[in-house]
Amino acid sequence: MKPKDPGLNKLNFTNEEIFQAIFVVNKHAKTALEPSELYSLKRQAIIKLIDKGIAKKVGLHFSNNPRASKQQSDVLIACGDFFFHIPPLKEDFKLLPHLGILENTHRNPKVSMSLSYAKKILQHFLGIDNVKSVSNIKHGSNHRKNTPGQFLKTSSFLNNSTFTFPSEPIRKNKGKQQR
């Protein structure tokens, strides 16, 4: 039986393994509650691949998800059979051709790799130590750190309300019983 998460005993990963790891991290970042760490890992890995000449910038695409309903472009990066988008730099607008609207005719190859293993590959590739900060450690069942008194805050409705409780309970058939 083949292990799902092989150890990081390898000193060097193939380019294909690095491309697959970027793909997995990118896929999970799209649905993560706090994707900034994953997107940062993806961007750093892609920039390092570009600097080494392994990946190349192809051109600019209009973004499918522009911020604040403004027109926005992303840089298309080719990494072997994989294509990714990253935010552009100022010089990218001068140097790269604009390819227009993104056509969804190309799909990246399917990858079977866990997110934790993909992150380990990219951290090893980038030379990052896997150190978890206190803010990244999960607290409680809702994964948020509860602060003292967090649940004792009073509602503004209760503070501004003129409602008073009646001295006697209200009954629906009160009028029928008095007859």
MOTA-V34470 format. One record per pair of residues at least 24 apart in sequence whose ideal C-beta (glycine too) atoms are under 6 Angstrom apart, sorted by the first residue. I is the first residue (numbers start at 1). J is the second residue. Records with the same first field share a line. If there is no record, write none. Layout:
BEGIN
I = J ; J
END
This chain:
BEGIN
5 = 114 ; 117
8 = 120 ; 124
13 = 121
15 = 54
18 = 125
19 = 79 ; 80 ; 82
20 = 111 ; 113
21 = 118 ; 121 ; 122
23 = 82 ; 108 ; 111
24 = 111 ; 113 ; 115 ; 118
25 = 118
28 = 115
41 = 122
43 = 86
44 = 126
45 = 122
46 = 77 ; 86
55 = 79
57 = 96
59 = 96 ; 97 ; 99
60 = 96 ; 98
61 = 99 ; 102
62 = 101
81 = 109
82 = 108
END
